Amino acid sequence: MGCHHQGNQHFGLGEGRNHDLFDVKSRSYCSRGSAEAPHGKACLSQLDIADQAFRLATVSVVLLVLPVSAAAAAAASASPQRLLITAQQVSQRDLVALQPWYSMEPQPLLERSGQLELQFDWPRQADDPRELSEIPELRVWSLRADALCPWLPLLLDRSSGQLTRHVAMLLPHSFSRTEGIRFAPDSLELWMTHRLFLLDHWSRTHQLSCRGNLEQMAAVLGFELDASFWDGLD
């Protein structure tokens, strides 16, 4: 499969370069709000960018009712959408804050797509210029969370930069005050392709479909999926 990137620079993933399955839209991601936008322009939220740049096809979702642990369901319902990750949890790489979520069955988990916010309570000096995604301890915690909860990107809020920040924790990127976060196009493409395959297979093994949410997740990160991307995966 392959894709094309703005500027006619190709990042092929193998055979079939002439059959573009998704198109990469070159962009940077502002993470601090309008004060950091170039030329005095306000930074668009991830959802705004997706709404303006992409037209996504509607995907029918077929759900199968699965048994849900009463304790897990109650815990997730009682937990706030914004989860506090303490400094101690970060230092110990403790995922206890996510326990109500990874204890859930796949169907109710998917129903909460785009609803989760992670708030890191990490001590920082007032003059520390680093973004959260540039702090090694937070990156290690996020790497472990992503490894054990590969569906986490689907749950993260897309309109407040949560998804973009999480991916920045995982992948090489650069950051500037004027341009925001910029990912290496090839590494982001590889991660995106891998995660689409993984989560699509995971959902289908539970007789569910999350392709609509996967397409929205991809759009926020700058990818427009061609309908043929899913060919042969059913």
C-alpha atoms as a printed R data frame, in Angstrom:
    type eleno elety resid chain resno       x       y      z
1   ATOM     1    CA   MET     A     1   0.000   0.000  0.000
2   ATOM     2    CA   GLY     A     2   1.087   3.588 -0.248
3   ATOM     3    CA   CYS     A     3   0.085   7.157  0.295
4   ATOM     4    CA   HIS     A     4   1.004  10.538 -1.007
5   ATOM     5    CA   HIS     A     5   2.127  13.506  1.009
6   ATOM     6    CA   GLN     A     6   1.785  17.178  0.194
7   ATOM     7    CA   GLY     A     7   4.651  18.275 -2.018
8   ATOM     8    CA   ASN     A     8   4.602  15.012 -4.005
9   ATOM     9    CA   GLN     A     9   6.948  13.344 -1.543
10  ATOM    10    CA   HIS     A    10   5.997   9.671 -1.307
11  ATOM    11    CA   PHE     A    11   6.227   7.468  1.744
12  ATOM    12    CA   GLY     A    12   5.410   3.989  0.426
13  ATOM    13    CA   LEU     A    13   4.674   1.101  2.761
14  ATOM    14    CA   GLY     A    14   5.206  -1.591  0.148
15  ATOM    15    CA   GLU     A    15   3.681  -2.689 -3.121
16  ATOM    16    CA   GLY     A    16   0.802  -0.850 -4.736
17  ATOM    17    CA   ARG     A    17   2.070   2.700 -4.637
18  ATOM    18    CA   ASN     A    18  -0.316   3.653 -7.422
19  ATOM    19    CA   HIS     A    19  -3.297   2.626 -5.306
20  ATOM    20    CA   ASP     A    20  -3.430   5.355 -2.681
21  ATOM    21    CA   LEU     A    21  -5.324   4.061  0.313
22  ATOM    22    CA   PHE     A    22  -4.961   7.163  2.399
23  ATOM    23    CA   ASP     A    23  -3.823  10.681  1.794
24  ATOM    24    CA   VAL     A    24  -1.578  12.422  4.317
25  ATOM    25    CA   LYS     A    25  -2.408  16.066  4.914
26  ATOM    26    CA   SER     A    26   0.674  18.014  5.974
27  ATOM    27    CA   ARG     A    27   0.005  20.039  9.111
28  ATOM    28    CA   SER     A    28   1.282  21.002 12.497
29  ATOM    29    CA   TYR     A    29  -0.663  20.738 15.727
30  ATOM    30    CA   CYS     A    30  -0.935  23.702 18.087
31  ATOM    31    CA   SER     A    31  -1.087  22.635 21.683
32  ATOM    32    CA   ARG     A    32  -1.200  25.818 23.705
33  ATOM    33    CA   GLY     A    33  -4.043  27.796 22.181
34  ATOM    34    CA   SER     A    34  -4.313  30.950 20.132
35  ATOM    35    CA   ALA     A    35  -1.368  32.669 21.797
36  ATOM    36    CA   GLU     A    36   0.945  30.212 20.061
37  ATOM    37    CA   ALA     A    37  -0.631  30.452 16.609
38  ATOM    38    CA   PRO     A    38   1.496  31.841 13.770
39  ATOM    39    CA   HIS     A    39   0.686  35.291 12.379
40  ATOM    40    CA   GLY     A    40  -1.749  35.955 15.212
41  ATOM    41    CA   LYS     A    41  -4.220  33.339 13.987
42  ATOM    42    CA   ALA     A    42  -5.991  31.160 16.513
43  ATOM    43    CA   CYS     A    43  -5.037  27.494 16.528
44  ATOM    44    CA   LEU     A    44  -7.911  25.293 15.440
45  ATOM    45    CA   SER     A    45  -8.939  22.473 17.719
46  ATOM    46    CA   GLN     A    46  -8.371  18.988 16.368
47  ATOM    47    CA   LEU     A    47 -12.107  18.589 15.769
48  ATOM    48    CA   ASP     A    48 -12.292  21.891 13.892
49  ATOM    49    CA   ILE     A    49  -9.434  20.821 11.635
50  ATOM    50    CA   ALA     A    50 -11.060  17.489 10.954
51  ATOM    51    CA   ASP     A    51 -14.431  19.078 10.223
52  ATOM    52    CA   GLN     A    52 -12.949  21.550  7.750
53  ATOM    53    CA   ALA     A    53 -10.472  19.254  6.014
54  ATOM    54    CA   PHE     A    54 -12.285  15.960  5.749
55  ATOM    55    CA   ARG     A    55 -15.578  14.532  4.566
56  ATOM    56    CA   LEU     A    56 -15.964  11.134  6.180
57  ATOM    57    CA   ALA     A    57 -18.254   8.419  4.938
58  ATOM    58    CA   THR     A    58 -20.880   7.126  7.315
59  ATOM    59    CA   VAL     A    59 -20.128   3.621  8.479
60  ATOM    60    CA   SER     A    60 -22.853   1.350  9.783
61  ATOM    61    CA   VAL     A    61 -21.925  -0.113 13.151
62  ATOM    62    CA   VAL     A    62 -23.197  -3.581 13.984
63  ATOM    63    CA   LEU     A    63 -23.181  -4.250 17.706
64  ATOM    64    CA   LEU     A    64 -23.571  -7.488 19.582
65  ATOM    65    CA   VAL     A    65 -24.726  -7.262 23.182
66  ATOM    66    CA   LEU     A    66 -21.975  -8.644 25.386
67  ATOM    67    CA   PRO     A    67 -22.075  -9.310 29.131
68  ATOM    68    CA   VAL     A    68 -20.495  -6.533 31.151
69  ATOM    69    CA   SER     A    69 -19.072  -6.847 34.619
70  ATOM    70    CA   ALA     A    70 -21.394  -4.912 36.920
71  ATOM    71    CA   ALA     A    71 -18.456  -3.700 38.977
72  ATOM    72    CA   ALA     A    72 -16.541  -2.533 35.907
73  ATOM    73    CA   ALA     A    73 -19.582  -0.821 34.411
74  ATOM    74    CA   ALA     A    74 -20.373   0.946 37.682
75  ATOM    75    CA   ALA     A    75 -16.770   2.033 38.100
76  ATOM    76    CA   ALA     A    76 -16.577   3.470 34.587
77  ATOM    77    CA   SER     A    77 -19.902   5.244 34.964
78  ATOM    78    CA   ALA     A    78 -18.835   6.732 38.284
79  ATOM    79    CA   SER     A    79 -15.408   7.796 37.018
80  ATOM    80    CA   PRO     A    80 -15.134  11.308 35.573
81  ATOM    81    CA   GLN     A    81 -14.354  11.709 31.907
82  ATOM    82    CA   ARG     A    82 -11.213  13.574 32.935
83  ATOM    83    CA   LEU     A    83  -8.806  11.182 34.630
84  ATOM    84    CA   LEU     A    84  -6.113  12.538 36.926
85  ATOM    85    CA   ILE     A    85  -2.747  10.824 36.572
86  ATOM    86    CA   THR     A    86  -0.677  11.641 39.642
87  ATOM    87    CA   ALA     A    87   3.081  12.108 39.777
88  ATOM    88    CA   GLN     A    88   3.394   8.956 41.868
89  ATOM    89    CA   GLN     A    89   1.461   6.936 39.281
90  ATOM    90    CA   VAL     A    90   3.690   8.326 36.543
91  ATOM    91    CA   SER     A    91   6.873   7.523 38.458
92  ATOM    92    CA   GLN     A    92   5.711   3.977 39.167
93  ATOM    93    CA   ARG     A    93   4.224   3.520 35.683
94  ATOM    94    CA   ASP     A    94   0.986   2.678 37.465
95  ATOM    95    CA   LEU     A    95  -2.132   2.385 35.282
96  ATOM    96    CA   VAL     A    96  -4.631   2.198 38.125
97  ATOM    97    CA   ALA     A    97  -6.466   5.283 36.808
98  ATOM    98    CA   LEU     A    98  -7.355   3.331 33.673
99  ATOM    99    CA   GLN     A    99  -8.591   0.272 35.577
100 ATOM   100    CA   PRO     A   100 -12.317   1.044 35.103
101 ATOM   101    CA   TRP     A   101 -11.741   1.295 31.368
102 ATOM   102    CA   TYR     A   102  -9.621  -1.758 30.649
103 ATOM   103    CA   SER     A   103 -11.908  -3.842 32.858
104 ATOM   104    CA   MET     A   104 -14.804  -3.148 30.503
105 ATOM   105    CA   GLU     A   105 -16.053  -5.351 27.680
106 ATOM   106    CA   PRO     A   106 -15.373  -4.076 24.144
107 ATOM   107    CA   GLN     A   107 -18.885  -2.838 23.310
108 ATOM   108    CA   PRO     A   108 -19.326  -0.362 26.201
109 ATOM   109    CA   LEU     A   109 -15.703   0.614 25.753
110 ATOM   110    CA   LEU     A   110 -16.283   1.579 22.128
111 ATOM   111    CA   GLU     A   111 -19.411   3.488 23.096
112 ATOM   112    CA   ARG     A   112 -17.132   5.857 25.018
113 ATOM   113    CA   SER     A   113 -14.965   6.723 22.033
114 ATOM   114    CA   GLY     A   114 -13.632  10.272 22.141
115 ATOM   115    CA   GLN     A   115 -14.789  10.885 25.726
116 ATOM   116    CA   LEU     A   116 -11.631  10.465 27.798
117 ATOM   117    CA   GLU     A   117  -9.204  13.160 28.931
118 ATOM   118    CA   LEU     A   118  -5.945  12.433 30.731
119 ATOM   119    CA   GLN     A   119  -4.740  15.149 33.086
120 ATOM   120    CA   PHE     A   120  -1.142  14.724 34.255
121 ATOM   121    CA   ASP     A   121  -0.392  16.180 37.687
122 ATOM   122    CA   TRP     A   122   3.341  16.432 37.144
123 ATOM   123    CA   PRO     A   123   5.494  18.966 39.036
124 ATOM   124    CA   ARG     A   124   7.187  21.474 36.758
125 ATOM   125    CA   GLN     A   125   9.324  24.513 37.295
126 ATOM   126    CA   ALA     A   126   7.732  27.772 36.204
127 ATOM   127    CA   ASP     A   127  10.472  28.285 33.630
128 ATOM   128    CA   ASP     A   128  10.309  24.745 32.224
129 ATOM   129    CA   PRO     A   129   9.748  25.296 28.476
130 ATOM   130    CA   ARG     A   130   8.959  21.679 27.642
131 ATOM   131    CA   GLU     A   131   5.641  20.418 26.375
132 ATOM   132    CA   LEU     A   132   4.207  17.458 28.293
133 ATOM   133    CA   SER     A   133   5.091  15.213 25.368
134 ATOM   134    CA   GLU     A   134   8.743  16.197 25.839
135 ATOM   135    CA   ILE     A   135   8.962  14.960 29.448
136 ATOM   136    CA   PRO     A   136  10.557  11.485 29.544
137 ATOM   137    CA   GLU     A   137   8.629  10.213 32.571
138 ATOM   138    CA   LEU     A   138   5.276  11.073 30.984
139 ATOM   139    CA   ARG     A   139   6.327   9.456 27.730
140 ATOM   140    CA   VAL     A   140   7.265   6.205 29.483
141 ATOM   141    CA   TRP     A   141   3.918   6.132 31.318
142 ATOM   142    CA   SER     A   142   2.095   6.787 28.052
143 ATOM   143    CA   LEU     A   143   4.077   4.089 26.241
144 ATOM   144    CA   ARG     A   144   3.084   1.527 28.861
145 ATOM   145    CA   ALA     A   145  -0.545   2.672 28.829
146 ATOM   146    CA   ASP     A   146  -0.649   2.433 25.047
147 ATOM   147    CA   ALA     A   147   0.999  -0.998 25.032
148 ATOM   148    CA   LEU     A   148  -1.470  -2.481 27.525
149 ATOM   149    CA   CYS     A   149  -4.484  -0.482 26.301
150 ATOM   150    CA   PRO     A   150  -4.073  -0.245 22.514
151 ATOM   151    CA   TRP     A   151  -7.644   1.070 22.216
152 ATOM   152    CA   LEU     A   152  -6.701   4.152 24.264
153 ATOM   153    CA   PRO     A   153  -6.313   6.469 21.222
154 ATOM   154    CA   LEU     A   154  -9.914   5.688 20.272
155 ATOM   155    CA   LEU     A   155 -11.169   6.799 23.680
156 ATOM   156    CA   LEU     A   156  -9.201  10.038 23.901
157 ATOM   157    CA   ASP     A   157 -10.980  13.308 23.226
158 ATOM   158    CA   ARG     A   158 -10.283  14.593 19.712
159 ATOM   159    CA   SER     A   159 -11.334  18.217 20.064
160 ATOM   160    CA   SER     A   160  -8.945  19.305 22.819
161 ATOM   161    CA   GLY     A   161  -5.662  17.918 21.478
162 ATOM   162    CA   GLN     A   162  -5.681  14.856 23.758
163 ATOM   163    CA   LEU     A   163  -5.285  12.410 20.879
164 ATOM   164    CA   THR     A   164  -2.500  14.413 19.244
165 ATOM   165    CA   ARG     A   165  -0.635  14.756 22.539
166 ATOM   166    CA   HIS     A   166  -0.887  11.022 23.213
167 ATOM   167    CA   VAL     A   167   0.527  10.157 19.796
168 ATOM   168    CA   ALA     A   168   3.317  12.683 20.386
169 ATOM   169    CA   MET     A   169   4.169  10.763 23.559
170 ATOM   170    CA   LEU     A   170   4.714   7.666 21.407
171 ATOM   171    CA   LEU     A   171   6.405   8.961 18.254
172 ATOM   172    CA   PRO     A   172   9.337  11.149 17.263
173 ATOM   173    CA   HIS     A   173   8.235  14.720 16.708
174 ATOM   174    CA   SER     A   174   9.405  18.290 16.883
175 ATOM   175    CA   PHE     A   175   7.779  21.257 18.548
176 ATOM   176    CA   SER     A   176   7.998  24.971 17.982
177 ATOM   177    CA   ARG     A   177   6.125  27.861 19.568
178 ATOM   178    CA   THR     A   178   4.885  29.032 16.183
179 ATOM   179    CA   GLU     A   179   4.148  25.763 14.390
180 ATOM   180    CA   GLY     A   180   3.177  23.460 17.248
181 ATOM   181    CA   ILE     A   181   3.805  19.708 17.031
182 ATOM   182    CA   ARG     A   182   5.142  18.281 13.799
183 ATOM   183    CA   PHE     A   183   5.411  14.517 13.352
184 ATOM   184    CA   ALA     A   184   7.849  12.747 11.066
185 ATOM   185    CA   PRO     A   185   5.450  11.786  8.247
186 ATOM   186    CA   ASP     A   186   6.784   8.252  7.762
187 ATOM   187    CA   SER     A   187   6.666   7.323 11.451
188 ATOM   188    CA   LEU     A   188   3.144   8.702 11.849
189 ATOM   189    CA   GLU     A   189   1.983   6.867  8.733
190 ATOM   190    CA   LEU     A   190   3.399   3.558  9.955
191 ATOM   191    CA   TRP     A   191   1.864   3.973 13.421
192 ATOM   192    CA   MET     A   192  -1.500   4.966 11.958
193 ATOM   193    CA   THR     A   193  -1.590   2.000  9.595
194 ATOM   194    CA   HIS     A   194  -0.603  -0.405 12.358
195 ATOM   195    CA   ARG     A   195  -3.239   0.944 14.746
196 ATOM   196    CA   LEU     A   196  -5.992   0.842 12.133
197 ATOM   197    CA   PHE     A   197  -5.240  -2.807 11.397
198 ATOM   198    CA   LEU     A   198  -4.982  -3.684 15.090
199 ATOM   199    CA   LEU     A   199  -8.164  -2.001 16.306
200 ATOM   200    CA   ASP     A   200 -10.232  -3.074 13.321
201 ATOM   201    CA   HIS     A   201  -9.219  -6.705 13.906
202 ATOM   202    CA   TRP     A   202  -9.778  -6.393 17.657
203 ATOM   203    CA   SER     A   203 -13.298  -5.017 17.217
204 ATOM   204    CA   ARG     A   204 -14.277  -7.581 14.575
205 ATOM   205    CA   THR     A   205 -13.135 -10.475 16.773
206 ATOM   206    CA   HIS     A   206 -15.834  -9.259 19.186
207 ATOM   207    CA   GLN     A   207 -18.378  -8.962 16.346
208 ATOM   208    CA   LEU     A   208 -18.250  -5.166 16.506
209 ATOM   209    CA   SER     A   209 -17.256  -2.450 14.065
210 ATOM   210    CA   CYS     A   210 -15.356   0.709 14.943
211 ATOM   211    CA   ARG     A   211 -14.351   1.774 11.440
212 ATOM   212    CA   GLY     A   212 -16.287   5.025 11.660
213 ATOM   213    CA   ASN     A   213 -14.392   6.008 14.806
214 ATOM   214    CA   LEU     A   214 -11.119   4.841 13.296
215 ATOM   215    CA   GLU     A   215 -11.665   7.068 10.267
216 ATOM   216    CA   GLN     A   216 -12.381  10.038 12.526
217 ATOM   217    CA   MET     A   217  -9.266   9.279 14.572
218 ATOM   218    CA   ALA     A   218  -7.212   9.099 11.387
219 ATOM   219    CA   ALA     A   219  -8.685  12.379 10.110
220 ATOM   220    CA   VAL     A   220  -7.675  14.237 13.253
221 ATOM   221    CA   LEU     A   221  -4.098  13.063 12.695
222 ATOM   222    CA   GLY     A   222  -4.143  14.162  9.065
223 ATOM   223    CA   PHE     A   223  -5.150  11.038  7.150
224 ATOM   224    CA   GLU     A   224  -8.021  10.682  4.731
225 ATOM   225    CA   LEU     A   225  -8.807   7.004  4.252
226 ATOM   226    CA   ASP     A   226  -9.885   5.736  0.878
227 ATOM   227    CA   ALA     A   227 -12.796   3.303  0.989
228 ATOM   228    CA   SER     A   228 -10.537   0.630 -0.482
229 ATOM   229    CA   PHE     A   229  -8.370   0.724  2.641
230 ATOM   230    CA   TRP     A   230 -10.711  -1.816  4.234
231 ATOM   231    CA   ASP     A   231 -10.817  -4.117  1.192
232 ATOM   232    CA   GLY     A   232  -9.978  -7.699  2.082
233 ATOM   233    CA   LEU     A   233 -10.037  -7.054  5.848
234 ATOM   234    CA   ASP     A   234 -13.519  -8.469  6.503
